[in-house]
Amino acid sequence: MSCTELDRDIIAQVLGGRQELYAVLVNRYREQTYGLLRGIGASHEDAQDVAQEAFIKAYRKLADHDPCRSFAAWLYTITVRTYQDRCKRKQITLIEWDQESVADETTPEMLYLRAESRQHVQQFIQQLPPAQRIVILLRYTNECTYEEICEITSLTMHQVKNALYRAKKSLKKLIEQGGSHDVREVSDVGEMSHV
């Protein structure tokens, strides 16, 4: 059974009266939701609060979820919009993304190198313009399809592909130059109005 089919089954059971099963969905998507929020600039506390608020909103609107669509993409849409609303109210500033990594290598050297590498990439992602940052996180961290990214961000397919292309190009330059390059020079993607 695929993840989407399993999600549909759980949602049907929750809507059928087994509300306690919603915890399965929360546990499945908690880390990705938190990571997405940290990646788009939420502080640790705000990411936790917004993720919790998004899960509550999703639970309350669960009957509105279209079973033909991905629950994850629907949840990420709610999450991003909840964060955007909070930003408008509080004028939240962007901070460094600090998601803990889980490494499968067991040697201390490999663990250190992998953590250091991941930290550098995360720092480079933070230097991207908001439109590029969110699409790259949704695509590669949260494994969303292009269509799901369009739905979540309200960007057109062309804008999503363009933002991903430019984000990868900018990240490559940052990595090659060790982070000293101003990525805003190579970015002419219009900022998303909501992010």
Sequence and secondary structure as in RCSB ss.txt:
>XXXX:A:sequence
MSCTELDRDIIAQVLGGRQELYAVLVNRYREQTYGLLRGIGASHEDAQDVAQEAFIKAYRKLADHDPCRSFAAWL
YTITVRTYQDRCKRKQITLIEWDQESVADETTPEMLYLRAESRQHVQQFIQQLPPAQRIVILLRYTNECTYEEIC
EITSLTMHQVKNALYRAKKSLKKLIEQGGSHDVREVSDVGEMSHV
>XXXX:A:secstr
  HHHHHHHHHHHHHTT GGGHHHHHHHHHHHHHHHHHHTT  HHHHHHHHHHHHHHHHHTGGGS TTS HHHHH
HHHHHHHHHHHHHHH                SHHHHHHHHHHHHHHHHHHHTS HHHHHHHIIIIIS   HHHHH
HHH   HHHHHHHHHHHHHHHHHHHHHTT S GGGT      S  
